[in-house]
């Protein structure tokens, strides 16, 4: 056990909590804090302008919003968030009152139907359950699920670690960081990939991050600079270089020419061809 | 016998030096400076061997090497890798990649001639065996 201690201590320092946006009145932020799923933390926004800034620059996985954020009930800002960031799961968390009833109907017509009502559905356990369920629809979870399907027999711990690497900081996350997320040594991690006929873990992480960047760029509200900031790239140039290496195109070119399915197919075809089965 | 050799290297100076050395062996040379260009060549023409630099672009040469052998099976055994970094520890790569000869940079023309000759000869023998 003693031998593991330095490893675990180092690992704990690398774990990052993934941010969720709470654009709700201050008095309800504490309830959200009590209901945060493990490994997630809340970032608060006190105005719609601030909420927009947080969404564009932080690796937000989900936004909880209240039509009463600015005082008077409004739907326009929430509908705009949906139009500009369709990949971002939106949960409405508000009070049941005559002034919000019409707003909720309007939001429902706009396709925003996930609602948590204060005092009725916001016990910590219920909140955590609703948010966890919505997080399964986040852009990163969906992308990593589809990407992992192209990686033969990858252990669940490594699949989860790959998902976590989408939120790692720095231009080139290391194999050591991936291994530590999966609670493996670097050598074991490299061997696991090699035995499955996969490229190096470093390359697979890079491919996952570029695919995630592309997925975000399909949202009209993000610029390439926003996406670089969200993925923790220190320089936009590095993200552009990765796009060129993987797709042979700039980020803006890939954005208008490839759907998420096209991008995944291209990556699989170019870099993740399955080993040929030789008949015995 | 003359062969068609594709050199995939993103450093023009090294690419030119390799191309000169391979042409001196009476082989036809095609060069590609990035992954895209390599795919374009391979989709249009059949090549007999590939010399691939591992630190290509975002160090994705090994991923490209694997994918090429799987997409164009006739390239198995016909891939020569070059690297400016030390060879990885055994077991770090899939077996098919570990079987590829690896030349450290700067590549000596004699070593290149010997390795390319072995690759092309071994491939010829295998082809005759399977015929």
Boltz contact constraints between the chains, C-beta under 6 A:
constraints:
  - contact:
      token1: [A, 190]
      token2: [B, 92]
      max_distance: 6.0
  - contact:
      token1: [A, 191]
      token2: [B, 91]
      max_distance: 6.0
  - contact:
      token1: [A, 194]
      token2: [B, 92]
      max_distance: 6.0
  - contact:
      token1: [A, 194]
      token2: [B, 93]
      max_distance: 6.0
  - contact:
      token1: [A, 194]
      token2: [B, 94]
      max_distance: 6.0
  - contact:
      token1: [A, 197]
      token2: [B, 94]
      max_distance: 6.0
  - contact:
      token1: [A, 199]
      token2: [B, 62]
      max_distance: 6.0
  - contact:
      token1: [A, 199]
      token2: [B, 63]
      max_distance: 6.0
  - contact:
      token1: [A, 199]
      token2: [B, 66]
      max_distance: 6.0
  - contact:
      token1: [A, 203]
      token2: [B, 60]
      max_distance: 6.0
  - contact:
      token1: [A, 203]
      token2: [B, 63]
      max_distance: 6.0
  - contact:
      token1: [A, 206]
      token2: [B, 58]
      max_distance: 6.0
  - contact:
      token1: [A, 242]
      token2: [B, 58]
      max_distance: 6.0
  - contact:
      token1: [A, 245]
      token2: [B, 57]
      max_distance: 6.0
  - contact:
      token1: [A, 245]
      token2: [B, 58]
      max_distance: 6.0
  - contact:
      token1: [A, 248]
      token2: [B, 36]
      max_distance: 6.0
  - contact:
      token1: [A, 270]
      token2: [B, 67]
      max_distance: 6.0
  - contact:
      token1: [A, 271]
      token2: [B, 63]
      max_distance: 6.0
  - contact:
      token1: [A, 271]
      token2: [B, 67]
      max_distance: 6.0
  - contact:
      token1: [A, 273]
      token2: [B, 67]
      max_distance: 6.0
  - contact:
      token1: [A, 273]
      token2: [B, 70]
      max_distance: 6.0
  - contact:
      token1: [A, 273]
      token2: [B, 71]
      max_distance: 6.0
